[in-house]
């Protein structure tokens, strides 16, 4: 498998029957996000402790607000931890192409048999405010495009992943 230069942030690991393309999510922006979440948690805990310590227990009259806020904090903390700790592995083998995200649970894990892949391509996805993301798509046996990998920030990474899969599967 001959590759052009590997984009920064990706790692190509050859295996006996294919390759593993690894992308670590760990970067400075995610560290900042984690510290920001911790700061918000600390301020919220301080505000709750001040309100609960008052004799009239005003906050306890509104349990739905407390529950919604706690759920938001838990989701934010989980997203921060996942964005710092998780990595994405695209494992191309003789039998299948697998996408594994972990070690924390995260949507996007997928296994596709090689016989179900007719072609692999990259599609741009525009978000609000002009942000672009890229998807690695595959054409299945019934000629429908399916998402293999989503929300890739750089086109070079998406193209590298798609090209590596095409070369390994000879499509």
trRosetta pair geometry for C-beta under 8 A, 3 or more apart (Angstrom, degrees):
i j d omega theta_ij theta_ji phi_ij phi_ji
1 14 6.9 176 44 -110 121 104
1 19 6.2 -85 61 -45 170 134
1 164 7.1 51 -179 -147 131 78
1 167 5.6 114 -140 124 90 128
1 168 6.3 -1 -103 -79 131 78
2 167 7.8 -137 50 -160 58 152
3 6 6.5 40 128 -68 136 82
3 12 6.3 -168 11 -71 169 176
3 160 7.6 54 -163 -154 117 93
3 163 7.6 122 -131 112 84 117
3 164 6.6 5 -104 -93 120 93
3 167 7.8 -152 -83 34 76 163
4 160 7.7 -118 65 -112 95 91
4 163 7.8 0 20 114 104 159
6 10 5.5 -133 175 88 97 102
6 11 7.2 60 164 -116 147 26
6 12 5.4 -135 -104 -6 135 111
6 160 6.7 99 -139 -159 55 147
7 10 5.1 59 68 17 84 119
7 154 6.7 176 178 106 149 136
7 156 4.4 141 -98 126 136 111
7 157 5.0 -123 80 -79 154 65
7 160 5.3 -142 -2 -18 110 152
9 23 6.1 29 145 -142 89 87
9 24 7.2 -133 -164 51 69 74
9 27 7.7 -16 -115 -73 112 125
9 154 7.7 117 48 27 144 139
9 157 6.5 -41 82 -92 117 128
10 21 6.1 -18 -167 -172 110 92
10 22 7.0 140 -162 75 57 49
10 23 5.5 -30 -102 -87 70 83
10 157 5.8 161 -47 -130 126 91
10 160 6.2 165 60 100 171 147
10 161 7.6 -141 -126 -62 145 88
11 21 7.3 153 76 -160 50 45
11 22 4.4 -18 59 61 102 101
11 23 7.7 180 18 -73 75 38
11 24 7.8 41 -3 -15 116 95
12 19 6.0 -16 -167 -175 87 128
12 20 7.6 149 -159 79 41 52
12 21 5.9 -14 -102 -105 67 70
12 22 8.0 -167 -72 21 22 76
12 164 6.9 -155 -118 -116 118 145
13 19 6.5 146 76 -166 50 71
13 20 4.2 -14 61 59 107 100
13 21 7.8 -166 23 -74 75 25
13 22 6.4 38 -7 -9 114 114
14 19 5.4 -42 -110 -106 45 86
15 18 5.3 2 61 65 109 64
15 19 6.0 -179 14 -93 86 26
15 20 6.2 78 -33 -20 116 90
15 91 7.9 29 -5 -155 152 88
15 93 7.1 -41 88 -101 141 82
17 93 5.2 48 99 -159 108 74
17 94 4.1 -57 172 -29 131 103
18 91 7.1 89 101 172 134 62
18 92 4.0 -153 -179 105 127 74
18 93 4.4 -126 8 -97 143 34
18 94 6.5 -146 -40 -37 107 54
18 168 5.2 56 -140 -158 86 136
19 91 7.9 -163 99 -147 42 44
19 92 5.2 13 52 52 74 107
19 164 6.2 -94 77 177 144 119
19 168 6.2 -130 18 -82 103 137
20 89 5.6 -23 -167 -162 104 104
20 90 7.2 150 -160 75 50 49
20 91 5.1 -11 -108 -105 82 73
20 92 7.6 -166 -79 24 35 69
21 89 7.2 143 73 -159 50 49
21 90 4.3 -7 55 55 104 104
21 92 7.5 45 -7 -8 98 104
21 160 7.6 157 -143 123 138 98
21 161 5.5 156 125 -115 165 83
21 164 5.8 128 -64 81 132 160
22 87 6.0 5 -170 166 94 125
22 88 7.3 157 -154 83 47 52
22 89 5.3 -13 -101 -103 76 75
22 90 8.0 -153 -68 24 35 66
23 87 6.5 168 86 -166 46 75
23 88 4.6 -5 58 57 99 99
23 157 6.9 65 -103 -163 136 131
24 87 4.6 -35 -106 -109 58 104
25 30 6.2 96 144 -67 89 163
25 82 7.8 7 78 142 162 61
25 83 5.5 -128 148 -166 133 50
25 84 7.1 -127 102 -104 105 6
25 85 7.7 11 61 66 114 27
25 86 5.1 30 15 77 136 79
25 87 6.3 -149 -1 -92 80 44
25 88 7.3 85 -48 -13 95 90
26 30 6.4 -118 -136 64 34 139
26 31 7.8 48 -164 -50 73 93
26 84 6.1 50 -107 -168 77 52
26 85 7.6 46 -71 -91 98 17
26 87 7.8 -29 -8 -77 92 88
27 30 5.3 95 55 11 68 101
27 31 7.3 -125 104 -6 36 90
28 31 5.5 -53 -149 34 37 114
28 32 6.4 39 153 -20 67 102
29 32 5.7 -53 -154 35 32 113
29 33 6.5 37 147 -21 64 105
30 33 5.2 -47 -147 34 38 118
30 34 6.4 43 152 -21 65 101
30 80 7.8 146 -174 -156 79 60
30 83 4.4 -157 -139 136 115 103
30 84 5.1 169 143 -84 117 63
31 34 5.6 -51 -152 33 33 114
31 35 6.6 30 152 -15 64 104
31 84 6.6 92 -84 -114 55 109
32 35 5.8 -56 -149 38 32 108
32 36 6.2 36 151 -23 65 107
33 36 5.6 -54 -147 35 29 115
33 37 6.5 31 154 -19 63 103
33 80 5.7 -165 127 -122 93 87
33 83 6.1 -17 85 89 144 147
33 84 7.9 -160 73 -56 102 93
34 37 5.8 -53 -150 34 31 110
34 38 6.5 31 152 -17 64 105
34 80 4.4 128 -106 179 65 111
34 81 7.4 95 -117 -72 109 43
34 83 7.4 -157 -57 75 92 103
34 84 5.2 27 -61 -55 139 136
35 38 5.5 -53 -148 37 35 113
35 39 6.3 39 152 -22 66 103
36 39 5.7 -52 -150 33 31 114
36 40 6.6 31 152 -16 64 104
36 80 8.0 -161 63 -109 79 130
37 40 5.7 -54 -149 38 33 111
37 41 6.3 38 151 -22 65 105
37 76 5.1 179 -133 147 114 105
37 77 5.9 155 160 -92 133 54
37 79 7.9 176 -89 73 150 88
37 80 4.2 -105 15 -57 158 154
38 41 5.5 -51 -147 35 33 115
38 42 6.4 34 155 -20 65 104
38 80 7.8 -176 -35 148 75 165
39 42 5.8 -53 -148 35 30 111
39 43 6.5 26 155 -15 64 106
40 43 5.9 -56 -146 39 31 108
40 44 6.2 30 156 -18 66 109
40 73 7.5 -162 118 -117 105 89
40 76 7.1 -46 81 130 140 157
41 44 5.9 -60 -147 39 27 109
41 45 6.2 26 157 -18 65 108
41 73 6.0 108 -105 -155 85 116
41 77 6.8 59 -74 -77 134 111
42 45 5.8 -54 -144 37 29 110
42 46 6.3 30 155 -19 63 107
43 46 5.7 -55 -148 37 31 113
43 47 6.3 31 153 -19 65 106
44 47 5.7 -53 -146 37 32 111
44 48 6.3 31 155 -17 66 106
44 69 6.9 -180 -158 168 133 120
44 73 6.4 -141 79 -88 163 134
45 48 5.8 -53 -145 39 31 110
45 49 6.2 29 157 -19 65 107
46 49 5.9 -55 -145 37 28 109
46 50 6.4 28 155 -18 63 107
47 50 5.9 -57 -150 37 30 111
47 51 6.4 24 156 -14 65 109
48 51 5.8 -60 -145 40 31 107
48 52 5.9 24 161 -16 68 111
48 59 6.8 144 -139 -177 67 169
48 66 7.7 94 -122 -127 119 102
49 52 5.9 -54 -137 41 29 107
49 53 6.1 30 161 -23 63 111
50 53 6.0 -58 -145 34 25 110
50 54 7.3 36 154 -32 58 96
51 54 6.1 -45 -163 12 35 113
51 58 6.2 -92 -168 63 99 96
51 59 4.1 80 138 -33 130 131
52 57 6.9 23 -142 -123 52 74
52 59 6.0 -65 -70 52 66 133
52 60 7.3 86 -117 -46 79 99
54 57 6.9 -173 85 -58 80 33
54 58 6.5 -1 81 6 135 97
57 60 4.3 -17 165 23 106 122
57 61 7.2 125 120 -30 81 81
58 61 6.1 -51 -171 15 40 114
59 62 6.4 -78 -166 46 44 95
59 65 7.8 -116 -159 82 76 120
59 66 6.7 90 166 -69 100 116
60 63 7.0 15 -165 -65 50 81
62 65 4.2 11 141 18 115 120
62 66 6.7 132 104 -18 75 87
63 66 5.4 -56 -149 38 43 113
63 67 6.1 42 156 -22 74 104
64 67 5.6 -55 -145 37 34 111
64 68 6.1 32 158 -18 68 106
65 68 6.0 -55 -145 38 28 108
65 69 6.2 27 156 -17 63 111
66 69 5.8 -59 -146 40 28 110
66 70 6.2 27 156 -19 65 108
67 70 5.8 -55 -146 37 29 110
67 71 6.3 29 155 -19 64 105
68 71 5.8 -54 -148 36 30 111
68 72 6.4 32 152 -19 63 106
69 72 5.6 -54 -150 36 32 113
69 73 6.4 32 153 -19 65 105
70 73 5.6 -53 -149 36 33 112
70 74 6.4 34 153 -20 66 104
71 74 5.7 -53 -147 36 32 111
71 75 6.3 31 155 -17 65 106
72 75 5.9 -55 -146 38 30 109
72 76 6.2 29 156 -17 64 109
73 76 5.7 -56 -145 40 30 111
73 77 6.2 30 157 -20 65 107
74 77 5.8 -55 -146 37 29 110
74 78 6.3 28 156 -19 64 106
75 78 5.8 -56 -147 36 30 110
75 79 6.3 29 155 -17 65 107
76 79 5.8 -55 -146 38 30 110
76 80 6.3 31 155 -20 64 106
77 80 5.7 -54 -147 36 31 112
77 81 6.3 28 155 -16 65 107
78 81 5.8 -56 -147 39 31 109
78 82 6.1 28 155 -17 66 109
78 104 7.4 176 -169 175 82 139
79 82 5.7 -56 -141 40 29 110
79 83 6.1 27 159 -19 65 108
80 83 6.0 -57 -145 37 26 107
80 84 6.5 17 157 -13 62 110
81 84 6.0 -64 -149 40 29 105
81 85 5.8 -2 167 4 69 120
81 104 6.1 122 118 -67 101 164
82 85 6.4 -67 -126 50 24 93
82 86 4.9 14 -174 -19 68 125
82 104 4.5 -123 -101 87 82 137
82 105 8.0 -65 -105 71 125 44
82 106 5.4 136 -163 -81 133 116
83 86 6.9 -30 -94 31 16 104
85 103 6.5 -65 144 43 115 90
85 104 5.7 85 82 -9 125 115
86 101 5.7 20 -176 178 126 86
86 102 6.1 -144 -134 146 88 7
86 103 6.9 -147 -105 28 64 46
86 104 5.5 -87 -69 44 102 92
86 106 5.6 39 -123 -21 160 150
87 101 7.5 -168 89 -143 35 55
87 102 7.2 -26 52 69 68 50
88 99 6.8 -14 -169 -168 98 89
88 100 7.3 157 -156 83 49 50
88 101 5.1 -16 -102 -98 77 81
88 108 7.5 -40 -120 116 115 137
88 149 7.3 100 169 -139 142 117
89 98 7.6 9 108 104 93 93
89 99 7.4 161 84 -154 53 41
89 100 4.6 -6 57 58 101 99
89 101 7.9 -172 23 -75 67 36
90 97 6.9 -5 -176 -174 88 94
90 98 7.4 166 -156 84 42 49
90 99 5.6 -12 -104 -102 71 73
90 148 7.9 59 -128 149 119 113
90 149 6.6 -45 -85 -65 124 139
90 161 5.8 86 26 -150 166 111
90 164 7.8 114 99 86 129 128
90 165 7.3 -72 155 -67 131 110
91 97 7.2 162 82 -157 53 45
91 98 4.4 -7 56 57 104 99
91 99 7.9 -169 19 -75 74 26
91 100 6.7 27 -8 1 114 110
92 97 5.3 -6 -106 -110 69 83
92 164 6.8 -165 -7 133 152 96
92 165 5.6 -168 -94 -112 135 68
92 168 4.4 75 147 98 142 167
92 169 7.2 -110 -161 -43 119 89
93 96 6.0 15 56 52 99 59
93 97 7.7 180 25 -82 65 39
93 98 7.5 15 6 3 108 102
94 114 7.3 -76 161 -13 33 152
95 113 6.8 -59 163 -135 71 73
95 114 6.4 -165 161 -1 21 109
96 111 5.4 13 163 -173 147 88
96 112 6.1 155 -162 79 91 40
96 113 5.2 -59 -100 -106 91 39
96 114 5.9 -131 -94 -29 31 76
97 111 7.6 160 83 -153 46 46
97 112 5.1 -13 59 62 92 96
97 114 6.7 109 -21 -82 85 70
97 117 6.7 50 7 -44 130 152
97 138 7.8 148 59 -61 149 155
97 148 6.9 -15 119 -148 132 130
97 165 6.0 32 -115 -135 142 118
97 169 7.6 -45 -53 -57 119 129
98 109 7.9 -4 -178 -168 86 76
98 110 7.0 178 -151 91 49 53
98 111 4.8 -9 -106 -105 86 77
98 112 7.8 -179 -79 23 42 62
99 108 6.1 -82 127 148 127 85
99 109 6.1 -170 96 -139 79 36
99 110 4.6 24 41 45 108 88
99 111 7.8 -147 26 -66 64 42
99 148 6.4 152 -42 170 135 74
99 149 5.8 177 -114 -83 143 88
100 109 5.8 29 -118 -124 46 95
101 106 4.2 -84 123 73 129 116
101 107 7.7 11 53 79 147 24
101 108 5.1 56 -11 74 140 110
101 109 5.8 -123 25 -64 85 78
102 105 7.2 5 -109 -81 84 32
102 106 6.9 -163 -78 20 46 101
102 109 7.9 35 -41 -79 98 119
106 109 7.7 118 78 -33 68 90
108 149 7.3 58 -172 -130 117 56
108 150 6.4 -133 -116 35 115 101
110 148 6.6 -153 87 -149 146 55
112 116 5.6 -119 -178 75 89 122
112 117 6.1 86 135 -56 123 106
112 138 6.6 130 146 57 167 158
112 146 7.7 154 -103 96 140 138
112 148 6.7 -70 -1 -113 146 100
113 116 4.7 90 66 1 87 105
113 117 7.6 -163 96 -10 50 86
114 117 5.8 -61 -154 30 41 110
114 169 5.6 -172 -149 -123 104 111
115 141 7.4 10 137 -70 74 125
116 138 7.9 75 117 128 84 133
116 140 5.3 -20 172 -145 91 83
116 141 5.3 -80 -138 -24 60 102
117 120 6.6 9 -175 -58 120 92
117 138 4.8 -56 -129 -172 95 134
117 139 7.3 96 -161 64 53 56
117 140 7.2 -45 -94 -107 40 47
117 165 7.8 -95 172 161 157 117
117 169 6.0 -39 93 -169 129 166
117 171 6.4 -107 127 -43 96 162
118 138 7.5 131 41 172 60 84
118 139 4.4 -60 64 94 104 102
118 140 6.9 61 4 142 100 7
118 141 6.6 138 -41 -91 109 42
118 143 7.2 -23 37 -92 157 57
118 171 6.5 149 163 -152 30 133
119 138 6.8 164 84 -156 47 60
119 139 4.3 26 46 25 92 118
119 166 7.7 12 -157 -108 57 102
119 171 5.5 -165 -101 149 45 123
120 136 6.7 0 -174 -179 100 94
120 137 7.2 161 -155 86 52 48
120 138 5.1 -24 -99 -101 71 80
120 139 7.8 -128 -63 11 32 75
120 148 7.3 -18 -133 2 100 153
120 162 4.8 -179 135 -154 107 82
120 165 4.8 119 -72 94 177 123
120 166 5.1 -139 50 -64 115 85
120 169 7.5 112 -16 43 125 135
120 171 6.4 104 1 78 89 129
121 136 7.8 167 88 -155 30 53
121 137 5.4 -21 67 65 78 96
121 138 7.8 148 20 -94 66 33
121 139 7.6 43 5 -28 107 96
121 145 7.8 -56 52 -128 112 116
121 162 6.2 54 -134 -154 13 144
122 134 5.5 -4 -172 -176 106 116
122 135 7.0 153 -156 77 56 47
122 136 5.9 -32 -99 -101 72 58
122 137 7.2 153 -105 17 19 84
122 155 7.0 106 151 -152 149 77
122 158 4.4 108 -129 137 127 116
122 159 5.5 -63 -23 -79 155 62
122 162 5.1 -114 -47 -24 93 153
123 134 7.0 153 78 -157 40 65
123 135 4.8 -16 61 59 92 101
123 137 5.3 34 -3 -12 114 130
123 145 7.6 70 -35 174 144 146
124 132 5.6 -25 -166 -164 105 114
124 133 7.6 139 -162 78 57 38
124 134 5.8 -38 -105 -102 54 74
124 135 8.0 -174 -86 18 9 79
124 155 7.5 -20 -91 -97 99 107
125 132 7.0 137 72 -162 49 61
125 133 4.7 -27 67 71 104 87
125 134 6.8 174 15 -95 86 20
125 135 5.7 69 -28 -21 120 106
125 150 7.9 15 2 -155 157 84
125 151 7.9 -59 61 -83 140 49
126 130 7.4 -43 -160 -142 100 30
126 131 7.5 137 -162 81 54 48
126 132 5.7 -32 -102 -102 61 74
127 130 7.8 -11 75 73 69 17
127 131 4.3 -19 60 72 113 99
127 132 7.2 -167 15 -84 82 22
127 133 6.4 53 -26 -3 112 104
128 131 7.3 15 71 27 42 97
133 150 7.5 39 141 173 128 67
133 151 5.0 -34 -170 -130 143 46
133 152 6.3 126 -175 55 80 43
133 153 6.3 -45 -119 -96 75 43
134 152 4.4 -49 69 71 91 100
134 153 7.6 -52 18 44 91 4
134 154 7.4 -53 15 89 130 22
134 155 5.5 136 -61 -100 151 57
134 157 7.6 153 63 72 134 87
134 158 3.8 -94 121 -39 137 160
135 147 5.5 -67 -168 -129 126 95
135 148 7.8 129 171 44 82 66
135 149 6.8 167 -159 87 56 56
135 150 5.2 -5 -114 -113 93 62
135 151 7.7 32 -84 -21 74 36
135 152 7.1 161 -82 17 26 98
135 158 7.2 56 63 -138 12 135
136 147 7.8 92 74 -164 53 59
136 148 4.8 -59 103 68 94 108
136 149 4.1 26 39 46 110 101
136 152 6.9 57 -24 -11 90 141
136 158 5.5 -166 -63 -156 86 84
136 161 5.2 -74 -82 101 151 123
136 162 5.1 -165 -134 -69 102 90
136 165 7.5 111 178 8 132 145
137 145 4.8 7 174 -172 133 104
137 146 6.5 149 -160 72 78 36
137 147 6.0 -49 -105 -101 75 43
137 148 6.3 161 -119 6 19 90
138 145 7.3 154 79 -149 29 58
138 146 5.6 -25 64 61 80 90
138 148 5.1 71 -12 -46 104 121
138 165 7.9 -91 -87 136 113 148
139 143 6.0 -6 -176 -138 108 43
139 144 7.1 152 -151 71 62 26
139 145 5.8 -37 -93 -91 66 61
139 146 7.7 142 -108 15 18 79
140 143 7.3 -79 70 -6 63 13
140 144 5.3 -11 40 58 107 81
140 145 7.9 176 1 -98 81 12
140 146 5.4 53 -37 -9 111 124
147 150 5.3 17 -178 -64 131 104
148 165 7.9 31 137 -84 168 172
149 152 6.3 47 129 -43 108 115
149 158 7.5 -171 91 -123 117 82
149 161 6.4 -43 43 135 155 157
152 155 8.0 116 113 -88 109 26
152 157 5.3 -150 -177 93 121 115
152 158 4.4 147 89 -68 149 98
152 161 7.5 -139 -99 15 160 141
153 157 7.4 44 58 33 64 138
154 157 4.6 87 75 3 97 104
154 158 7.1 -173 95 -5 52 85
155 158 5.6 -59 -149 41 37 110
155 159 5.9 34 156 -18 72 108
156 159 5.9 -55 -143 40 28 109
156 160 6.2 31 156 -22 63 108
157 160 5.8 -56 -148 35 28 112
157 161 6.4 26 156 -17 64 106
158 161 5.9 -56 -150 36 30 110
158 162 6.3 26 155 -15 65 109
159 162 5.8 -56 -144 41 31 110
159 163 6.0 30 158 -19 66 109
160 163 5.9 -56 -143 39 26 109
160 164 6.3 28 157 -21 63 107
161 164 5.9 -56 -148 34 27 111
161 165 6.5 24 155 -15 63 106
162 165 5.9 -58 -151 37 31 109
162 166 6.3 31 153 -20 66 107
163 166 5.6 -52 -144 36 32 112
163 167 6.3 30 158 -17 66 106
164 167 6.0 -55 -147 37 28 108
164 168 6.3 25 156 -17 63 109
165 168 5.8 -59 -145 39 30 108
165 169 6.0 5 164 2 67 114
166 169 6.4 -71 -140 51 23 94
166 170 7.7 85 165 -90 55 8
166 171 5.4 -104 -140 64 70 81
167 170 7.3 21 -171 -73 29 49
